[in-house]
Amino acid sequence: MTAPTLKTLDATATVLEARGVSKHYPLHGSVPGADRGLARLGRPAPVVHAVDDVSLSLGAGQITALVGESGSGKSTLARMLARLTTPTSGDLLLNGQVVRNTRRRRLDYPKSVQMVLQDPFASLNPIHDVYYHVSRPFKVNGMARSGADLDEKIASVLERVALTPADLFMRKYPHELSGGQRQRVAIARALAVEPRVLLADEPVSMLDVSIRLGVLNLLADLREREQLAILYITHDIASARYLADTIVVMYAGQVVESGPAVQVTDSPSHPYTQLLLSAAPDPERAEPVTLRGAGSPPSAVAPPSGCRFRLRCPYAMAICADEKPPAFPAGDGHLSACWLLKEGHKSSAALGQSITPGAAAIASAEATPHPGRRSAGSRAGEDMPGTKKRR
């Protein structure tokens, strides 16, 4: 029986899906003509394995968190989903249809899939005001005429992201806004074309801690009110649990674990996920964290055979070097690419109990209702998390 693929898929609600997508970049700095020489010798030219055979689906009204350390391939995957980067292999499906590389498709695709970048100050032109930034999607796509119609649409989309009163913000420049307000303008610009998918690439990592929750609550509210399919990219697994319905964990260009957010954080089945949780801040932790995984991520040019995490894994076995682990079931809708879950091996969850102290603090919020199940929008002047206290 073929092992299940590591992905999250609800065929009845899937809006955007990636099937076995990979992205390999030619290695820069190679000697001129080296590629042809290697080809004559029957050896492949060196490439950077940014993403390898990843499948992912985004459902309407769902938030999927893509978690992993820097260099794991999260942003590259998001750029492929946004069609800013062309996959080396694999397919993208929008509304169940394979996305073809035609001119018409290239023009229509951004209307359904929009991206919010990490740094709101860099993504906004400092010489133009908010009115200009938000008006461009309407004008480029012929969605509004100039004058009162355009003004009304701009005011409406600014109100959707809680920048009110809209008239107060239309003529402000990026440097006159706070970090949270700038990110809200970037989100408003993305929402102007009425997309069905929003790709948020670390949208709060450049913001002060005090205002991050306001933006996260805004994303949860957009998911709830407008049934958006949202991909939330982050290196912070604690915020992923707070916001997302599903968590997908990436390591060295591959997905190693996926499943419902609560299951992944409460019962992590892959040693890498366990290490991420052990490093999560825990105010109740009395002793410093001792991570049992050593070393650094493997080379993306020459990734190791078998499991790519085996060089850092405290439970590595001989089979880990010989064969790539398939996706083993670890619970209801919970999959993990780890040989420890193969029948006959000791449970990874049991082995990992001693290295997940950070999970206790995250699990303590279990009694709190999920933010997406209640109104989560906040006013522009209320980016402080006090408006959305977790009970």
N, C-alpha and C positions, 0 to 999 in steps of 0.2 A: 504494500500500500504506500502510495506517495505521501510524504509528509506535507502538512499544510504550509502554505507560504506565509511568511511573517508580514502580515498586513492587517488593516482594519477595513472590513467591507460589509456594508449593508446594501444589498442589491436594490432594495426598494427605495432607498433615499440617497444613493450615491450621486454626487454632482460631478466631482472631478476625481479621476483615478489615474495612478501611474502603475504600469505593469512592467516589471523587470527593467526599470530604467537604469542606465549606467552613464557615467561621464568620465572619460579619460582625456587628460590633457597631455600633448606632446611635451617631453622634457625640454625646458629651455636650456640654452648653453651647450647643446650637443655640437660636436665637431661637424662642420659642413660636409654633407655627403655621407655622414655616418649611418643615417637611416637606410640609404640604398645599400651600403656595405653590409649592414646587418641582415637586410633582406636577402642578399646573395648568399649569406652564410646560413640562411634558414632560421635566423633568430629574430624575434619581434623587436621593433624599436622601443626604447624606454618611454614609458608614459606614467603620469601621475594618476593613480586610481582614486579619484575624488569621491565617486559614488559607484558602487558595484551592486547591480541586480537588486534594486529596491522596489518593492511594491507598496503602494499606499493609496488609501481612498478617503475622501472627505465627503461626509454626508450633510444634507441640509439640516440646519438647526443643531449642528454638533460642533464642538471645539476639540480638535486633535492637537495635542502638544507633542512637538518633536524635540526631544531632549538629548543632550550629549555635550561633551567638552569641545573646546575650540579645535577645529580641524577635523571634526567627525563627518563633515559633509552636509550639515543641515542647510546652510545657506545655498550651497550648490544645488541641492535638491529643490529648494524653494524657487531658485532662478529657473530651473527646468520646468517646474510647474507653471511659472509665469511666462514661459517661452522667451525669456531673456537669454537663455542658454540652450543650445540645441543638444539633446541627448546623443551620446555616442550610439546607444542602442536602447531598445524598449519603446513603449507606446504610451501616449497620453490619451485619455478618453474623457470627453466632456459630454455630460448627459447621455452617457452610454455609447457615444459615437467616437471613433478614432479620429483624432485631430490630424488633419492633413496639412502639409506644408504648402498651401496655396496662398495667393495674395489676398483673396477674400477672407480666408480663415485667419490670416495674420491680422487683418483689420478688425474682424469681429470678435476675436478671442479676448482682447482686453476689456470688452464690455461685460464679459462674464467673470473674468478673473483679474483681480487687482491686488497690488502688493503695497504694503506699508514698510518702509525701510527703518533701519535701526536708529539713525541719527536724524531727528526732525529738523535740526538747524541746517544740516548739509543737504537735505532733500528739498528744501525750500529756497528759492532764489532771493537773496537778501535785498535786491534792488526793486522787488515787486511786493505789493501789499497782498493781504489775504484775499481781497476781491479778485485780483488778477489770477491768483493760484487756483481758486475754486471755479472761476469762470471758464478756464481753459478746457476742461473736459466737456462742458456743455457746448462750447463753440466748436471744438474740433469734431465732435460727434453729431453736430446739428440738432442738439436736444433743446435748445432755447434760442430765441432771438434776442437781439440787444434791447436794452431798455427795461421797462417794468417787468416783463416776463423773466428776463435773466436775473434781475434783482430779487424777484420773488423766489426763484429756484435756489439762488445762493443763500438767501436767508433761511430757507427751509432746511437745506443740508447742514448749515451751521447749527441750527437748533437741534438737529438729530444727534449731533455730537456734544450737545450741552454747552455750546458757545453762545450764550444769551446775555443781554439782547444782541442779536446779530449785527445791528447797525453799529454797535460799539466796536466790533472786531473787524468789520469789512475793510476799513482803511488803515488798519494797523500793519506794521511791517514785522517780519520775523523777530528782529532784535527787540521789539517792544512787547513781546509775549513771553510768558514763562515756558519752561520746557514742556510741561504737561499741555499747555494751550497750543504750542507748536505741533505737538504730536496729534492733537485733536484736529488741527487744520489739515494735516497730512491724511488723517483718516477720512475727514470730510471730502477731500479731493478724490480719494479712492471711491467713496460712496456715491459720488455725483453721477456716475454712469449706471447706477443700480446693478452692481455686480451680484453674482450668486456665490462667489468664493472670495474670501479675503485672506491673503497670505501675510501674516504679521511676523517679520523677521526681527526678533528680539526688540519689540516695540517699547519696552520700559527699561532696558539696560542702561540707556543714556540719561535717565531721569533720576531726580532725587528720590530717596527711599520714601519720603513723606508723601509723594504724589503718584507713586507707581500704582497704588491700589485703585486710584480714581480711574486710570486708563484701563486697568484690567476689568474693573466693573463696567466700564463703557463697552468693552468687547463682549462681555457676557450679556449685556443688555441688548446689543445689536443682534447677537445670536438668537436671543429669546424673542425679540419683537419682529425681526425681519427674516428669521429663519436662514441666516447666512451660514455657509460652511466655512469655518475659520481654521486655519493652520497657525498655531501659536508656537513659534520657535524660541527656545530658551535653553540656557545652561542651568537654570534654577529649577530643580525638580520639585521643590516645595511650592513654588508659584504654579507649576504645572498641575499639581494636585488640586490646588485651590480653584483653578479656572477650568480645567479641561474635563471632558467626558472620557477621553481616551488618551493614553500616553504611549508614544512610540520612542524607544531608546535606540540611538545610533552610536556605533563605535567604529572608527577607521573605515568609514564609507559604507557600512552595512548595518542593517537593522538587527539588533540582538534580542530585543524583547518588545512586546506590544500587548495591550489589553486595557480593560477598564482602569481608569486612573486610581481608584481606591485599591483595587487588587494589586496593581503594579507597585504602589507605594507601601501598602501594608504587608504584602507577601511577595517581595521581589524574588524571582526565581533565577535570574542570571547574576553571576558574581559582579559584573560591571555595574549593574543597577544597584546592587547592595553597596558597592563602594561609593556611588554617587549619593546614596541616602546617608551613609555614615559620615559624609563630609557636610551634610546639610546642617545649618546652624540649629542648635538646640540649647535654649537658655537653661534647661533643667539638667544639662550634662555637667557633672561635677569634675570629671577628669578629661584631659585632652584626648582627642581622637587618635587612635593608632590604626592607620590604614594598613591592612595586611597585603594589599597589592603593591608591588614595587615596579619601578621602571617608568617608561614613558611610552606614548603611542608608537606603533610600528611605522616603518618607512612606507609612505604611500607609493613609492616607486617600485619597491620590491616587498610587497606585503608577505607576511609569513604564511606558510601552508596551513591548512586546517582552520582551526579557530584563531582569529586574529587577536583575540584577547589573551591567548594562552601564555604569552611571554610575561604577562603581569598577573596572571590568575594564581591565587594561592592553592587552587584545587586542580591544577592542570594534570592531565593524565596522558598516557602514550597515544590514545586515540585522538586526542585534541590536535596533535601535530600531523596525524595521518589523514584525517577526514574532516571536511567542513561539517559542522553540526547542522542538522535540519531543524525545523521549527517543531518542537515538542509541545503538546498541550500541557499547560500548568494550571488550568482552571477554566471556568466558563468564559470563553472568548479570550483567554489569556494564553499567549504563546511565547516560547523562549527558545533561542538557539543555543542550547547548552547540553553537552553529553551527560551532565549530572542527572538530567531528567529522564534519561533512557531507562527503561525497565531493567532492574537489576543493580542500578547504581543508587548510591545514597542520595536522599533528597537534597537539592541545592538549598532549599529554604531552611532546612534543619542545619546544614553546614554553615549557612550565613548568619545565623542568629547572633553570633558574637561580633559581627562586623557591621551591624545596622543600628547603632545607638541613636543616630539622627532620626530614624523612622519613628521613634517614640513621640517626639515633639510634633511631627506631622500628623501622626495618627490621633493625637489628642484632640484634634479639631474635627474628628469624625462626627460629633454630635451637631456640628454646625451645618445648616442647610446649604446646599450647593449654590454658589452665587448666581448661576444661570437660571435657577428656579424662582428667582425673585427679581424685582426691579433693581437694576444695578447702575443706572445712569446717575451722574452727579453734575452739579452746576459748575460752570467754568471757574467760579471763584472758590469752589469747594473741592479742590483736589486732595485735601487732607483726608485720610482714611476714616475720620470720625463719622462721616455720613454713612458708612457701611461697616459698622462694627460686627464682627463675627461673634455670635452668641455662644 
